Amino acid sequence: MAGTFGDMVSRIDDELMRGGADNTRIQNEILTAIKHYEIERFWFNEGVSTSTTTAGQGTLAVPTDLIEIDDYQVTVSGRPRTIDPLDWATFLREGGTDPAFKGQPRAYCYYADQFWLLPIPDNAYVLTLSYVKQLAALVNQTDGNAWMTFGEELIRARASAAVAIRYLKDADAIAEARTFQAGDRPVLCGLEEQALSNLRARSNRKVMTGRVHPIAF
């Protein structure tokens, strides 16, 4: 199992027997493979972020690693309550930008890369966001994240197939390649398909429903 960006590059290079000739391409295909899969939910790319509102301020910054929102809650008297998502047109119709409309947030809109709260908070409230997150970027050879450990087999399989098909023009790899839908993610080869199936199964066993929902007590 790889542990760092450099570890995975070296393993793919060894498997393809390239002697370091294609390492830049390998790095690029690893990053492309991660981009391909980072919008899919696994247990290791779920996150929770908290923030506190300011009275009279109707917008909040969005986490820079946000990919997909699961749930957004406001805590009132020690109890978390889900606030509802609205599209921008509905948010405006309901008076979301009216400076006189203040109170406990009951809804939000994600627009222009900000969270807009409805109504504008009249006090300090703790908000808790559950979401699918983007993992730390891989830049240096010593960098690592969960894609290099838990998702290693999946990313390595896709990146290896991509290098063999796109750059090496490997006849056997091209003959094996199958671009089809595995759920909502196109896969390139049988090894990737198997790795994806295994990782999904492992993730489902950990999170049961495949989605984390904070529970109000």
Stockholm file with secondary structure:
# STOCKHOLM 1.0

chainA/1-217         MAGTFGDMVSRIDDELMRGGADNTRIQNEILTAIKHYEIERFWFNEGVSTSTTTAGQGTLAVPTDLIEIDDYQVTVSGRPRTIDPLDWATFLREGGTDPAFKGQPRAYCYYADQFWLLPIPDNAYVLTLSYVKQLAALVNQTDGNAWMTFGEELIRARASAAVAIRYLKDADAIAEARTFQAGDRPVLCGLEEQALSNLRARSNRKVMTGRVHPIAF
#=GR chainA/1-217 SS CCCSHHHHHHHHHHHHTCTTTTHHHHHHHHHHHHHHHTTSCCGGGEEEEEEECCTTCCEEECCTTEEEEEEEEEEETTEEEECEECCHHHHHHTTTTCTTCEESCCEEEEETTEEEEESEESSCCEEEEEEEECCCCCCSTTCCCGGGTTTHHHHHHHHHHHHHHHTSCCHHHHHHCCCEEETTEEESSHHHHHHHHHHHHHHHHHHTTTSCCCCCC
#=GC SS_cons         CCCSHHHHHHHHHHHHTCTTTTHHHHHHHHHHHHHHHTTSCCGGGEEEEEEECCTTCCEEECCTTEEEEEEEEEEETTEEEECEECCHHHHHHTTTTCTTCEESCCEEEEETTEEEEESEESSCCEEEEEEEECCCCCCSTTCCCGGGTTTHHHHHHHHHHHHHHHTSCCHHHHHHCCCEEETTEEESSHHHHHHHHHHHHHHHHHHTTTSCCCCCC
//
